[in-house]
Amino acid sequence: MRIIQQSAKEWRNWPRNIKLFFLANVLYQVGTGMFGVLYNLYIKGLGYADSMNGTVVSVQSLATALLFIPIGFLGDRGSRKKILVMGALLSGIGLMARSLLESEFSMLGLAVFTGLFSSFFQVLAIPFLAENTVKSARMRIFSFHASLVLAAQVLGGMGGGFLADFIQLFGVEQVLSLKIVLMIGGASTFAAFIPLLFTNDSKLQDNVKLEPVVIPEKKNTGNLRSDFKIIGQFALAQLLIGLGSGLVVPYLNLYFTNRFSVSISAVGILISLGQVMTIVSMLIGPFLVNRVGAVRAVVSFQILSLPFLLLTGFTNIFGVAAIGFLFRQALMNAANPIQSSILIDRVPDHRRGIANSFTQTAFMLGWATMGPVQAMLVTNYGNYWGYAITFCITGTLYVASSLLYFWMFRERKQKSIAPISPAL
């Protein structure tokens, strides 16, 4: 309740650009959340093989990754507002078209189309928030933003499912009901451009009084080499996290169904609960930052998630695995907005877009390359030891990333913050 009350109090003091962006982002994420849950059912309902879903996801992810770095450069050199407006408009148009067209060619072509323009929001959201927020409030803003994205996606996914079922109660066949809901989702994403039109490109000056948060200081000066050295360090840490996550996270639904033979709906509920816990942990993150500092908070969250990761990988009891999954999900993801704040605070304003795009690209490369490794391990060692080994490798990569992260950034943080007590 204290967190909710404090967040509501801060909301009233946040700049107009921030409020409008959050409204736009809710509309955008609700629409994409509907597609994330229902579009694969739509493809299956049309009679396509399961492999079609994998192909659509792959080409969309690849298209998104291809534009990460170019959009980062464009955002740093032009108007982030205009690019975000274009991203919302074209993403919405692409999603609405996907709800209508049924041929294999159109599905793959529109997957590429929407993948390209979804990169606009993924890359520019954090830099846009940073330039419209005073430094003392960034940690809270980023945590609230990450929580809001998850909440909107959960709302879109669950709400879309309930709406499709409700429509079918009136005798509407399944594919048509999914078309209707997907069209609504596309329209929601399209409507995200409206609040963005009322934002402006002016940067907020540090004269707005907000609740202070301890954040490492940095100088907004520096040469090309030193700036890209910092960006490379962040990207390396994210690559290790991506490699670890890519072994486990995309296959958690298969892990639960294969090892414990639980229903798909039970897995869906569990994953939704994990997102809810992540939302709460992201809101708590800034309070830990105030106590131990940003870098130590990131490392603490990641290290504390490891026992739950290993517990999930080795147990044969579904209840224990579920608890381990929930706490690992919450603790590991709680560090994300804090890392965003550290990154934004350590690179000059004119390199924030490219910095965010490089780190996201590194994470996605790690995520995308581990699928064959995971499949090989589970195929060769079975549903118990195969998953146990992948969870162990993931834990090792998480530890390596955490230690590297602390080693690379601890001195810079300590120079800007008064002495503090140990984190653990």
Secondary structure, 3 states (H helix, E strand, C coil): CHHHHHHHHHHHHCCHHHHHHHHHHHHHHHHHHHHHHHHHHHHHHCCCCHHHHHHHHHHHHHHHHHHHHHHHHHHHHCCHHHHHHHHHHHHHHHHHHHCCCCCHHHHHHHHHHHHHHHHHHHHHHHHHHHHCCCHHHHHHHHHHHHHHHHHHHHHHHHHHHHHHHHHHCCCCCHHHHHHHHHHHHHHHHHHCHHHHHCCCCCCCCCCCCCCCCCCCCCCCCCCHHHHHHHHHHHHHHHHHHHHHHHHHHHHHHHHHHHHHCCCHHHHHHHHHHHHHHHHHHHHHHHHHHHHHCHHHHHHHHHHHHHHHHHHHHHCCCHHHHHHHHHHHHHHHHHHHHHHHHHHHHHCCHHHHHHHHHHHHHHHHHHHHHCHHHHHHHHHHHHHHHHHHHHHHHHHHHHHHHHHHHHHHHHHHHHHHCCCCCCCC
